[in-house]
Amino acid sequence: MTIVLALAAGLVALAAAIRSTWSPCGLSMLATITPLAEQGRGNRYRTTAGWFVAGSVLGGATLGLAIALLAAGAAATHPSSSVLASVAAAAAVAALAADARVGSFHLPIHHRQVNERWLDQFRPWVYGVGFGWQIGAGVATYIKTSAVYLMIVLAALTGSPTTAVVIGAVFGLVRGLTVFLGAHITSARALADFHRRFTAADPVALAIVVASEGAVALTLSTLVSPWLGAGAAAIFGLTALLARAVRRRQRNTASNAPTAAARRHVTIP
């Protein structure tokens, strides 16, 4: 069970790190640490980005150390495999429901962002490492996805402090490496084009994290009971169809809104 939970935690960590890039802090970093911005401040982009990645890995490892304490506590209770699978499956379902906005359900988050005044007050390595650490720590800034919580739960349930630190560091590494998505931004036009494409890719990032949570929930539910897994699969399928229908209806409503508004303003002689 430890291996299954570790693999699940690793998958969720990757998905959570990718999805978190679309958070306000992630978007801010992709506008703040770019060749264009660093050149304007008289700094070298690759050097600052390198410090950012280092800080992000350190932040992820810090989160991992905190999870390691939870993992040690979980191991001390000697839970059975069925209990571990049940708790993990329940956590995955909760995260999935929150990210899929099922019934407007959501988990608590906070909206803190990094202090951009550091850009004017400190050297590049200071704000690079500082911003990176806060981003890599996962819960120190804006939490974009409930997969961050799920990653923490799964890593803790492994009962392995070493695995927990590795999972945290991997999350931090992926979050840090996303800063290189803006490596080609050398002009204001390139910045605008990039963020337009990046914003358009938001639904894809959401689909990735929801699919990852669904896969983990389905796998762990099946380990608890094949019947429970089958029921979970049916529920997930119905939820997906319902969400698709709602999105289609919203698109149709949005596309028809201008026409309806125009009709209301037509004057018949």
Salt bridges, closest charged atoms under 4 A:
GLU38 OE2 - ARG41 NH2 2.32
ASP193 OD1 - ARG196 NH2 2.35
ASP202 OD1 - ARG19 NH1 2.72
